[in-house]
């Protein structure tokens, strides 16, 4: 059971979180700022931009009418495919989270979020969520091996020049491979990226330790391990990924698997 991000396929919706409020932040002017922000995403991504953030309102951090938000495609996705996915996410955000003070929506290859609080550069680990595949590991040692591979990717993403994405391919047996990916929000420092990914990895034994394939994610970072190559190889040119299936057999845990308290943590919802 696999999740495919092939460029010929539609983006795969994973999860969303909407926060509603009866406070004055849910005013007509605030919702106008939300609409302006979502419109700006479509305009900005049309330029070929794969990540950006913006403030809609008075650009005053003390003004609760401001809307702070960002969009980001996965680090191996660029060009018109990224733009198309962003456009889809904008429509889905408006439909799934109407009149919300804050919203976050995850797809397999990108994320969109906004709030009335400025979270730029901060480590945000809640709300966190996970998806697991249906296939169970063969023995208890596989969890440790998967954690070690993820740790190697965390080391890679927090020490190399490109600090937001790392991928890896691992020989699991004579006939099996595993493929891993970790990514942090581009505004995070390397220390913040390490902190966020470490928090996600700490939750894996509770949520996903018995499964071959899984995803864990939060607003600031995420990681995935699978038994097929789901990401683009960084070769300078994009080639279609294999069409290896759909989400049958995957189960989404809609509640945070772990509430992690970190220094300077900022909770959106």
C-alpha positions as CSV (number, residue, x, y, z in Angstrom):
1,X,0.0,0.0,0.0
2,X,1.7,3.1,-1.2
3,X,1.2,6.8,-1.5
4,X,2.2,8.2,-4.9
5,X,3.1,11.8,-5.7
6,X,3.6,11.2,-9.4
7,X,3.4,14.4,-11.4
8,X,0.6,12.9,-13.5
9,X,-1.6,12.4,-10.4
10,X,-3.7,14.7,-8.3
11,X,-2.2,15.8,-5.0
12,X,-3.2,13.6,-2.1
13,X,-5.0,15.2,0.8
14,X,-3.7,14.1,4.2
15,X,-5.1,16.2,7.1
16,X,-6.4,19.6,8.1
17,X,-7.0,21.5,11.3
18,X,-9.4,24.4,11.6
19,X,-9.7,26.7,14.7
20,X,-12.9,28.7,15.0
21,X,-13.5,31.4,17.5
22,X,-16.3,33.7,18.7
23,X,-13.8,36.5,19.6
24,X,-13.4,39.7,17.6
25,X,-10.6,38.1,15.5
26,X,-13.4,36.3,13.6
27,X,-14.6,39.7,12.3
28,X,-15.5,40.8,8.8
29,X,-12.1,42.6,8.4
30,X,-10.2,39.5,9.6
31,X,-12.0,37.2,7.2
32,X,-11.3,39.7,4.5
33,X,-7.6,39.5,5.3
34,X,-7.9,35.6,5.2
35,X,-9.4,35.9,1.7
36,X,-6.7,38.3,0.6
37,X,-4.1,35.9,1.9
38,X,-5.5,33.0,0.0
39,X,-5.7,35.0,-3.1
40,X,-2.1,36.2,-2.7
41,X,-0.9,32.5,-2.5
42,X,-2.4,31.8,-5.9
43,X,-0.8,35.0,-7.4
44,X,2.6,34.4,-5.7
45,X,2.9,30.7,-6.6
46,X,2.0,31.5,-10.2
47,X,5.5,33.1,-10.4
48,X,7.1,29.7,-9.8
49,X,7.7,30.3,-6.1
50,X,7.6,27.1,-4.1
51,X,7.6,28.7,-0.6
52,X,6.7,32.1,0.8
53,X,5.0,33.8,3.8
54,X,3.1,37.0,4.2
55,X,1.1,39.2,6.5
56,X,-2.3,40.6,5.6
57,X,-3.5,43.5,7.6
58,X,-1.7,46.5,9.2
59,X,1.7,44.7,9.5
60,X,1.7,45.4,13.2
61,X,2.5,42.4,15.4
62,X,0.2,43.8,18.1
63,X,-2.8,43.9,15.8
64,X,-5.0,40.8,16.3
65,X,-6.7,41.5,13.0
66,X,-3.6,40.5,11.1
67,X,-3.4,37.2,9.2
68,X,0.0,35.5,9.2
69,X,0.4,32.7,6.8
70,X,2.7,30.6,4.5
71,X,2.6,28.0,1.8
72,X,5.3,25.5,1.0
73,X,5.7,22.7,-1.5
74,X,7.8,19.7,-0.6
75,X,11.4,20.3,-1.4
76,X,11.7,18.0,-4.4
77,X,8.6,19.5,-6.1
78,X,8.9,22.5,-8.3
79,X,7.4,24.3,-11.3
80,X,3.8,24.1,-12.6
81,X,3.1,20.9,-10.6
82,X,3.8,22.8,-7.3
83,X,1.6,25.7,-8.5
84,X,-1.3,23.3,-9.4
85,X,-1.1,21.7,-6.0
86,X,-1.0,25.0,-4.2
87,X,-4.1,26.1,-6.1
88,X,-5.9,22.9,-5.1
89,X,-4.9,23.5,-1.4
90,X,-6.2,27.1,-1.5
91,X,-9.6,25.9,-2.7
92,X,-9.7,23.1,-0.1
93,X,-8.7,25.4,2.7
94,X,-11.6,27.8,1.9
95,X,-14.0,24.9,1.8
96,X,-12.8,22.9,4.8
97,X,-12.1,25.9,7.1
98,X,-14.7,28.6,6.4
99,X,-14.6,31.5,8.8
100,X,-11.7,30.0,10.8
101,X,-9.3,32.0,12.8
102,X,-6.5,29.6,11.9
103,X,-6.2,26.8,9.5
104,X,-3.6,24.3,8.4
105,X,-4.0,21.8,5.5
106,X,-1.5,19.1,4.6
107,X,-1.2,17.3,1.3
108,X,1.5,14.7,0.4
109,X,3.6,17.4,-1.3
110,X,2.7,20.7,0.3
111,X,1.2,22.6,3.2
112,X,-0.7,25.8,3.7
113,X,-1.4,27.5,6.9
114,X,-2.5,30.8,8.4
115,X,-3.3,32.2,11.9
116,X,-3.8,35.4,13.8
117,X,-0.5,34.8,15.6
118,X,2.9,35.4,14.0
119,X,4.8,32.0,14.1
120,X,7.5,32.9,11.6
121,X,10.7,31.0,12.5
122,X,9.2,29.4,15.6
123,X,9.1,25.6,16.2
124,X,5.5,24.4,16.1
125,X,4.9,20.8,17.0
126,X,1.2,20.8,17.7
127,X,-1.2,19.9,16.2
128,X,0.8,16.8,15.1
129,X,-0.7,13.8,13.4
130,X,0.3,10.5,11.7
131,X,-0.6,8.1,8.9
132,X,0.4,4.5,8.9
133,X,0.3,1.8,6.3
134,X,-1.6,-1.5,6.9
135,X,1.4,-3.8,6.6
136,X,3.0,-4.8,9.9
137,X,6.8,-5.1,10.4
138,X,8.3,-8.6,10.4
139,X,10.0,-8.2,13.8
140,X,10.6,-5.7,16.5
141,X,14.1,-4.7,15.3
142,X,12.6,-2.9,12.3
143,X,11.5,0.0,14.4
144,X,15.0,0.6,15.7
145,X,16.4,0.4,12.1
146,X,13.8,2.9,10.9
147,X,14.6,5.3,13.8
148,X,18.3,5.0,13.0
149,X,17.7,5.9,9.3
150,X,15.6,8.9,10.3
151,X,18.3,10.0,12.7
152,X,20.8,9.9,9.9
153,X,18.5,12.1,7.8
154,X,18.0,14.5,10.6
155,X,21.7,14.8,10.9
156,X,22.0,15.4,7.2
157,X,19.3,18.0,7.0
158,X,20.7,20.0,9.9
159,X,24.3,20.0,8.9
160,X,24.4,20.4,5.1
161,X,23.9,23.6,3.2
162,X,20.4,22.9,2.1
163,X,18.7,22.8,5.6
164,X,15.1,21.9,4.9
165,X,15.0,18.6,3.0
166,X,16.9,15.3,3.1
167,X,16.1,11.9,1.5
168,X,17.7,8.5,1.7
169,X,17.5,5.0,0.2
170,X,18.3,2.0,2.4
171,X,18.8,-1.7,1.7
172,X,16.4,-3.5,4.1
173,X,17.0,-7.0,2.9
174,X,18.2,-8.9,-0.2
175,X,14.8,-8.0,-1.8
176,X,13.5,-5.0,0.1
177,X,14.4,-1.3,0.3
178,X,13.2,1.5,2.4
179,X,13.0,5.2,1.4
180,X,12.9,8.1,3.9
181,X,12.3,11.8,3.7
182,X,12.5,14.6,6.3
183,X,11.6,18.2,5.8
184,X,11.4,21.4,7.9
185,X,9.8,24.7,7.3
186,X,12.3,26.8,5.4
187,X,12.2,29.6,8.1
188,X,13.4,27.3,10.9
189,X,17.0,27.5,12.0
190,X,19.0,24.3,11.9
191,X,18.6,23.9,15.7
192,X,14.9,24.5,15.3
193,X,14.7,21.9,12.5
194,X,16.6,19.4,14.7
195,X,14.3,20.1,17.6
196,X,11.1,19.7,15.6
197,X,12.1,16.5,13.8
198,X,13.4,15.0,17.1
199,X,10.0,15.6,18.6
200,X,8.3,13.9,15.7
201,X,10.6,10.9,15.9
202,X,10.0,10.6,19.6
203,X,6.4,9.9,18.9
204,X,7.0,7.2,16.3
205,X,7.1,4.2,18.8
206,X,3.6,5.0,20.1
207,X,1.9,5.7,16.8
208,X,3.7,3.8,14.1
209,X,6.2,1.4,15.5
210,X,4.5,-1.8,14.3
211,X,4.0,-0.6,10.7
212,X,6.3,-0.8,7.7
213,X,5.3,2.6,6.3
214,X,4.3,5.8,8.1
215,X,4.2,9.6,8.1
216,X,4.4,11.9,11.1
217,X,4.0,15.7,10.7
218,X,3.4,19.0,12.4
219,X,3.2,22.6,11.1
220,X,7.0,23.0,11.3
221,X,8.3,19.6,10.0
222,X,7.5,16.1,9.0
223,X,9.0,12.8,8.1
224,X,8.0,9.7,6.1
225,X,9.3,6.2,5.5
226,X,8.0,3.9,2.7
227,X,8.9,0.8,0.8
228,X,8.9,2.6,-2.6
229,X,10.6,5.8,-3.8
230,X,8.0,8.4,-3.4
231,X,10.2,11.5,-3.9
232,X,12.0,13.1,-6.9
233,X,15.7,12.3,-7.2
234,X,17.7,15.6,-7.1
235,X,19.3,15.3,-10.5
236,X,18.5,18.8,-11.9
237,X,15.6,17.6,-13.9
238,X,12.2,16.2,-12.9
239,X,11.1,12.8,-14.0
240,X,7.6,11.3,-13.3
241,X,7.5,9.1,-10.3
242,X,6.1,5.5,-10.7
243,X,2.4,5.2,-10.4
244,X,2.4,2.7,-7.6
245,X,-1.0,2.9,-6.1
246,X,-3.3,4.9,-3.9
247,X,-4.1,5.4,-0.2
248,X,-6.0,2.1,0.2
249,X,-4.7,0.5,3.4
250,X,-3.6,3.7,5.0
251,X,-5.1,4.9,8.2
252,X,-5.1,8.5,9.4
253,X,-4.9,9.2,13.1
254,X,-6.8,12.5,13.4
255,X,-5.6,13.2,16.9
256,X,-2.2,14.4,17.9
257,X,-0.1,11.3,18.8
258,X,2.0,13.3,21.2
259,X,1.8,16.7,22.7
260,X,5.4,17.8,23.0
261,X,6.5,20.8,25.1
262,X,9.5,22.5,23.6
263,X,11.2,25.7,24.5
264,X,9.6,28.7,22.7
265,X,7.0,26.3,21.3
266,X,4.1,28.1,19.7
267,X,0.8,26.2,19.4
268,X,-1.6,27.2,16.6
269,X,-4.5,25.0,17.6
